[in-house]
Amino acid sequence: MDAQLKRGLLDICILSAMQNGDSYGYKLIKDISPYIDISESTLYPILKRLELAGCVTVYSREHNSRLRKYYRLTEAGRQKIREFLHDWESVMRVYKYIEEGCSVDTE
Amino acid sequence: MMWTEREKYIAFYREMIDDRIEDGSSEQEAVASLEDVLTISNAILSDPENKDKLKVKPSALTITLLILGFPLWFPLLVTAAVLILSLYIVIWSLIIVIFSVILTFAVGGIVGCVTFAVKLFSGSASAIFVLGAGFILLALSILLLFPALLATKYLASLTVRIWKGIFSRILKKAGNRV
């Protein structure tokens, strides 16, 4: 997958993974990996960026005698997901246009 | 990079390893499942958020102190540099002197042999003495040559090690600030 496209999708995937509840690093990777390739070195900068953008908030909670960082989706994060889904309709129109162009070429 | 940023990265990866262990992996498996250190460090360094933090920017106070203290630190720096250079010159002058002596002995030995030949034909009684002296000088030059070469090699490598040591300390200090 194109790196730029993947970068845009990863942000939304990470936000979506938190829609049903707060999550943490390893769980985010486990939830997202079946759909898109993601690693720890990719995840951390995205989480930092999303936190700076106000799309997630971070807090620590004790878990098995250690502190674990949890990420919570904010309203701004939900809005970003809605915007993505809305924009995707435009993307699908462009996709169909490109697909039709390719099928004309092959004919 | 600021120490707190470094701590955050370490805490993040430590948490990843702990969560994997909790999920059933062994410690070795958990560590192995992470990317290699080079990939992780490249990812950290290429993060646009860190690019500014990696640049060492002197504070206004540092710059002010540097300017105000210029009459003090600059002469000291120059003095230190001149002292080091002087020591360098003294050591290598000694080497040059030793090789000069060796060359003098060698030339004296050759001249002695040539003079012997001349004196022999002219019937001079001192020909044998001159030949003997020439041989002694030649022998001394050969005997002194190898220790001089060894000493030169040792001094050269010592000089290189000293400079490398100085530069690596400077680079280490700069790296620690990052």
Interface residues (C-beta under 8 A of the other chain):
Chain A: Y24 G25 Y26 K27 I29 S39 E40 S41 T42 Y44 P45 K48 R49 L52 N64 R66 R68 K69
Chain B: Y9 A11 F12 Y13 E15 M16 D18 D19 R20 E22 D23 L34 E35 T39 I40 A43 I44 D47 E49
